[in-house]
Amino acid sequence: MSFDVLQDKIRAMKNPTVAGLDARIEYVPEHIRRAAFEEHGVGLKGAAEAIYQFNAGLIDALCDVVPAVKPQSAYYENLGWQGMEMLERTIRYAKSKGLFVIADIKRGDIGSTAAAYAEGWLSGASIEGQQFKSFDADCVTLNGYMGSDSINPFLKAAKEEDKCVFVLVKTSNPGSGELQDIVAGDRLVYQVMGDLNERIAAGTEGKYGYTMAGAVTGATYPSDIRALRKRLEHTFFLVPGYGAQGGTADDVRYAFDKYGHGAIVNSSRGIMCAWQKTGGDGHDFQEAARNAAIAMRDDIKQFVTIV
Ligand SMILES: O=c1ccn([C@@H]2O[C@H](COP(=O)(O)O)[C@@H](O)[C@H]2O)c(=O)[nH]1
């Protein structure tokens, strides 16, 4: 049960946070960009290579501070196959450094197509009776608003591989309420989504009591996080929106259970782009990212004690 593995790592490091790897080429320090463009040309290949070098440097700097990383697929897809190759390499490198990898892919489609996505991201493709893995993430994010048949193929793959998923429930963006906060009978739409998600994964609880289907609950809606924590006792939370989107440690505290378990808080730009605030030229990007990750950990630890 993969949330057990993640929770064990969080406890060992006393750090319930995940560093996002959402690298745009503008976030990569000049010296890394220049070297990659000289070797591979100014274009998709050069940019993808620069981003991989940046990611590898961040992973080296962060792997003994944070338990997990969350590469966001969009920032690799925008560079075509060259970007996706670097995403696969980034995942492999992060795993080799002991990090738990959450691939933020937000997929959701009819069952047959969802099964193909699940092979790509979790279980591997079956070719002539053999299993070939590609992205091989530990966990993925899903958009389950198409219904349980869009989630189930991922749960099947996750069960076979001892992995897990996070399903969007209450997202951090300003427009999330347009649909998710609509009243549906005696519940709100996001509560319906959360209940459905907990129900379809019932029976997969691990040693910490959490099923293999976690939920995304944005840091920017703290009262909803608090209500969801009470409502979804068996659902592990991924909480994005800390830092760059305005979420604070005080806002995310209620995502955790009474043992300080059951949630992990993401920051992407706040860690990756920390070097842009030091006044340096980017050569200090590793130190800056590490300091930002440590500051985030200590900020949250003021409110959350992990048993
Ligand atoms: O509701 C959601 C779901 C996912 N995200 C993702 O998290 C990171 C946030 O990045 P920051 O730079 O820390 O703001 C990004 O990958 C989003 O796609 C989210 O923000 N909200």
PDBQT file of the ligand as one rigid body, heavy atoms in Angstrom, charges set to zero:
ROOT
HETATM    1  O1  LIG A 401      -5.885  22.074  -7.133  1.00  0.00    +0.000 OA
HETATM    2  C1  LIG A 401      -4.745  21.992  -7.599  1.00  0.00    +0.000 A 
HETATM    3  C2  LIG A 401      -4.237  20.846  -8.164  1.00  0.00    +0.000 A 
HETATM    4  C3  LIG A 401      -2.953  20.830  -8.605  1.00  0.00    +0.000 A 
HETATM    5  N1  LIG A 401      -2.149  21.913  -8.535  1.00  0.00    +0.000 N 
HETATM    6  C4  LIG A 401      -0.755  21.802  -9.023  1.00  0.00    +0.000 C 
HETATM    7  O2  LIG A 401       0.140  22.014  -7.930  1.00  0.00    +0.000 OA
HETATM    8  C5  LIG A 401       1.244  22.815  -8.357  1.00  0.00    +0.000 C 
HETATM    9  C6  LIG A 401       1.242  24.134  -7.620  1.00  0.00    +0.000 C 
HETATM   10  O3  LIG A 401       2.356  24.908  -7.981  1.00  0.00    +0.000 OA
HETATM   11  P1  LIG A 401       2.819  26.215  -7.145  1.00  0.00    +0.000 P 
HETATM   12  O4  LIG A 401       3.938  26.772  -7.970  1.00  0.00    +0.000 OA
HETATM   13  O5  LIG A 401       3.274  25.754  -5.792  1.00  0.00    +0.000 OA
HETATM   14  O6  LIG A 401       1.644  27.121  -7.080  1.00  0.00    +0.000 OA
HETATM   15  C7  LIG A 401       1.107  22.945  -9.871  1.00  0.00    +0.000 C 
HETATM   16  O7  LIG A 401       1.775  21.860 -10.459  1.00  0.00    +0.000 OA
HETATM   17  C8  LIG A 401      -0.377  22.802 -10.108  1.00  0.00    +0.000 C 
HETATM   18  O8  LIG A 401      -0.672  22.284 -11.382  1.00  0.00    +0.000 OA
HETATM   19  C9  LIG A 401      -2.647  23.051  -7.974  1.00  0.00    +0.000 A 
HETATM   20  O9  LIG A 401      -1.946  24.078  -7.862  1.00  0.00    +0.000 OA
HETATM   21  N2  LIG A 401      -3.930  23.058  -7.508  1.00  0.00    +0.000 N 
ENDROOT
TORSDOF 0
